[in-house]
Amino acid sequence: MAVETTHEVVVGVWSLLCNTDAPAPRVIFAAIALALLMAAGVALLERRITARTRRSSNPRITPLAPKVVMAATHGVFAGPVTVTVLIPAYNEQASLPSTLASLLAQSHRPERIIVVADNCTDSTADLARRAGVEAIESVGNTQKKAGALNQALKQLLPGQSDNDVVMVMDADTQLDDGFLAAAVARFVKDRALMAVGGLFYGEEGHGLLGQFQRNEYIRYGRQIRRRRGRVFVLTGTASLFRPRALRTVAEQRGHSLPGSAGDVYDTAALTEDNELTIALKSLGALIISPTECTVVTELMPSWRTFWAQRLRWQRGALENIGAYGITPQTMRYWAQQLGIGYGVIALGCYLLLLLLMLLMLLSLDDWIWFPFWVGLGVLFSIERVATAWHGGWRARLLAMTLFPELFFDMFLNFVYVKGIVDISLGRTAKWKHLTHTGSDTPAKVGP
């Protein structure tokens, strides 16, 4: 194929050469077709697995499948839907007041609010009682958040009927108006529904790092909306569960599920919310994250705390699917991790190429530009702006500049690689808690 080259002079110093060379059309179409085929294959596989689970009527293998639940509850009225909120808290006296205020301001107020104070050395428990809500304190807990929640749930679940849903939310999260009303409406409408999760948005502040995280969360929320609420993770920021679901998980621990018998949460998991999601899916549970259920959550204020958070998330995700192995319910998660691995290689090669081009530009008198590849970069930039559009002008501006977000993505790739290396070398993971001060308290913002 002939190559056309045009020549111009830039600011009287560099010669600009424009190379119109591009891959053959058949190569471009083949690459597009392969990408679409892989995406369609993963989506089709996920849909078939979900449909098979929903049709299952085997109470031994899928005790939470919709058909099994509907048969067990047919003709039984379990009373109106009530909400009991559990708020696990470790030294959260600074952020807890805003969290409680968002709960008490809901149009559908919860019937009970219980702050689970875990080994607190501040006034978290006293603050909760002064605010007029219940507070229980963990006893001898050495298993972090999961252990404290297990203690609270062992006290709570025996007295709960099928419609007395339990909500677990972080002490640094604020519910948007209408969250509980929308969630309760879902449970009333569908008695086979086992869990409702929230879509989260980042608090304001924390400079450029904060905007990176807000853009990331906006894109995640957009993805879940496009999936019509089919959720990857029932986030710990705010999720509601039917007691039947939590009791069944506790019964299956040590048998069909990892963990200790009688525990709702697997205390060995670094990311207990992700692990509980996989557990529920493995038992056939119907779960969803509606677009009406949104929350504002904390952001990491420094690169150091952000690194620690994401390393825990990444290691937790890998360890969770490793504990469950390759099953129909974990296929989507394995594909996701393989996709991240491919992205690490692809983005690394792309940035290396950019670095080599920059060195060439600085060392030579001729600049060679390739319109085809520049055009692809422009399309990618448009996609980044479109997916972050609802975040406002700051989100759009950051997305438009493209390269900062590419380097942010590369930072996440380093986290991914570090997680794999740590697991491979058998290094012990550590839970690092972010201590809040008055200035760390999240500000209430809309989605």
Order of alpha helices (4+ residues) and beta strands (2+ residues): beta-beta-alpha-alpha-beta-alpha-beta-alpha-beta-alpha-beta-beta-alpha-beta-beta-alpha-beta-alpha-alpha-beta-beta-alpha-alpha-beta-alpha-alpha-alpha
